[in-house]
Amino acid sequence: MTLSVDKDDIPTVPLLAAGAVAVGSFLPWATVTTIFGTLEVAGTTGDGKITLALGAGALVAFLVRKFSFGALLCALAGLVAGYDFFNISERVKDVDADVAQAEVGYGVYICVIGSVVGLISAWQADAAEANKPGDAPRQGTNKP
C-alpha cells in the first residue's frame, strides 16, 4: 500500500491544531511558586501522554485525509485536557496562599484550544471534501 499525500490539498488549520495539542502536552500543565522558586509540571508527567498520542494521531489522520477520525481524536484529546483543567483548578484551590501560589499551566490551555479548533476545522474540511465537484459521491451523502 502506497500512501500519497498531496500537500497543496490538505487544509492547514487542522494540522496546526493537532500540532498544538501535541506540543501543549509537553508544556507546563501546573505551576507552583514558593519563596524557594517555581516548579512547573509538564503535561507528560500525567495525562499529557494521552493528549500527545491523540494529537499525534490526529495529525497523521489529517495528513491522510481522514478528517472525521482526526476530529474524533481531537474531541477525545479535548475531553482529557478539559478534565485535567478542572481537576488541576480544584487542586489549586487547596494550596495555602501563604505558603505557595499554584495555577493551571499554559500547556493545558493550548491543548484544550487546539482540540476545539482541530475538531471544528476537521468538520469543515470533511464537509468541503464531501462537496468537491467531480468526485464520486461519498457514502452517507445525498449527492447524486
C-alpha positions as CSV (number, residue, x, y, z in Angstrom):
1,M,0.0,0.0,0.0
2,T,1.4,3.3,-1.0
3,L,0.5,6.4,0.9
4,S,0.3,9.5,-1.2
5,V,-0.3,12.9,0.3
6,D,-1.0,16.0,-1.9
7,K,0.4,18.7,0.4
8,D,-1.3,21.5,-1.5
9,D,-4.7,20.0,-1.0
10,I,-4.6,19.5,2.8
11,P,-6.2,22.2,5.0
12,T,-3.6,23.9,7.2
13,V,-5.7,24.7,10.2
14,P,-6.5,21.1,11.3
15,L,-2.8,20.3,11.0
16,L,-1.7,23.3,13.1
17,A,-4.4,22.5,15.7
18,A,-3.4,18.9,16.1
19,G,0.2,20.0,16.3
20,A,-0.8,22.4,19.1
21,V,-2.4,19.6,21.0
22,A,0.8,17.5,20.7
23,V,3.1,20.4,21.7
24,G,0.8,21.6,24.5
25,S,1.2,18.1,26.0
26,F,4.9,18.8,26.7
27,L,4.3,22.3,28.2
28,P,3.5,23.1,31.8
29,W,0.1,22.0,33.0
30,A,0.6,23.2,36.5
31,T,2.8,25.8,38.1
32,V,3.7,26.2,41.8
33,T,5.6,29.2,43.1
34,T,7.1,29.4,46.6
35,I,9.8,31.5,48.2
36,F,12.3,28.9,47.1
37,G,11.4,29.2,43.4
38,T,8.9,28.0,40.8
39,L,8.1,24.4,39.9
40,E,6.4,23.6,36.6
41,V,4.8,20.2,36.0
42,A,4.7,19.2,32.3
43,G,1.6,17.5,30.9
44,T,3.7,14.4,30.0
45,T,4.1,13.6,33.7
46,G,0.4,12.7,33.7
47,D,-2.4,12.7,31.2
48,G,-0.4,14.7,28.7
49,K,0.9,11.4,27.4
50,I,-2.7,10.6,26.3
51,T,-3.2,14.0,24.7
52,L,0.2,13.7,23.0
53,A,-0.8,10.4,21.4
54,L,-4.2,11.7,20.4
55,G,-2.7,14.9,19.0
56,A,-0.1,12.9,17.0
57,G,-2.8,10.5,15.8
58,A,-5.0,13.4,14.7
59,L,-2.1,14.9,12.8
60,V,-1.5,11.7,10.9
61,A,-5.2,11.3,10.3
62,F,-5.4,14.8,8.8
63,L,-2.3,14.1,6.6
64,V,-4.1,11.1,5.1
65,R,-7.3,13.0,4.7
66,K,-9.3,11.1,7.4
67,F,-10.9,14.2,8.8
68,S,-13.7,12.5,10.7
69,F,-11.3,10.2,12.5
70,G,-9.0,13.2,13.2
71,A,-12.0,15.1,14.6
72,L,-12.8,12.2,16.9
73,L,-9.2,12.2,18.2
74,C,-9.3,15.9,18.8
75,A,-12.5,15.6,20.7
76,L,-11.0,12.9,22.9
77,A,-7.9,15.0,23.5
78,G,-10.2,17.9,24.4
79,L,-12.1,15.8,26.9
80,V,-8.8,14.6,28.6
81,A,-7.3,18.1,28.7
82,G,-10.6,19.6,29.8
83,Y,-10.9,17.1,32.6
84,D,-7.4,17.8,33.7
85,F,-8.0,21.6,33.6
86,F,-10.9,21.2,36.0
87,N,-9.0,18.7,38.2
88,I,-5.9,21.0,38.4
89,S,-8.2,24.0,39.1
90,E,-9.7,22.2,42.1
91,R,-6.3,21.2,43.5
92,V,-5.0,24.8,43.1
93,K,-7.8,25.9,45.4
94,D,-6.4,23.6,48.1
95,V,-3.0,25.2,48.1
96,D,-2.4,27.5,51.1
97,A,-1.8,31.0,49.6
98,D,0.6,31.9,52.5
99,V,3.0,29.1,51.6
100,A,2.7,28.8,47.8
101,Q,0.9,30.1,44.8
102,A,-0.4,27.5,42.3
103,E,-2.0,27.9,39.0
104,V,-3.1,26.0,35.9
105,G,-0.2,26.0,33.4
106,Y,-0.5,27.3,29.8
107,G,0.1,23.9,28.2
108,V,-3.4,22.6,29.2
109,Y,-4.9,25.7,27.7
110,I,-3.1,25.1,24.5
111,C,-4.3,21.5,24.4
112,V,-7.9,22.5,25.0
113,I,-7.9,25.3,22.4
114,G,-6.1,23.1,19.9
115,S,-8.6,20.3,20.4
116,V,-11.6,22.6,19.8
117,V,-10.0,24.3,16.8
118,G,-9.0,20.8,15.4
119,L,-12.5,19.4,15.9
120,I,-14.2,22.4,14.2
121,S,-11.7,22.7,11.3
122,A,-11.8,19.0,10.7
123,W,-15.6,19.0,10.4
124,Q,-15.3,21.9,7.9
125,A,-12.6,20.1,5.9
126,D,-14.7,16.9,5.9
127,A,-17.7,18.8,4.6
128,A,-15.6,20.5,1.9
129,E,-14.2,17.1,0.9
130,A,-17.7,15.7,0.6
131,N,-18.8,18.6,-1.6
132,K,-15.9,18.5,-4.1
133,P,-17.2,18.8,-7.6
134,G,-16.3,15.9,-10.0
135,D,-15.7,13.3,-7.3
136,A,-17.8,10.2,-6.8
137,P,-20.4,10.7,-4.0
138,R,-19.2,9.7,-0.6
139,Q,-21.1,7.1,1.4
140,G,-23.6,8.8,3.6
141,T,-24.2,11.9,1.5
142,N,-27.3,12.6,-0.5
143,K,-25.3,13.9,-3.5
144,P,-26.0,12.0,-6.8
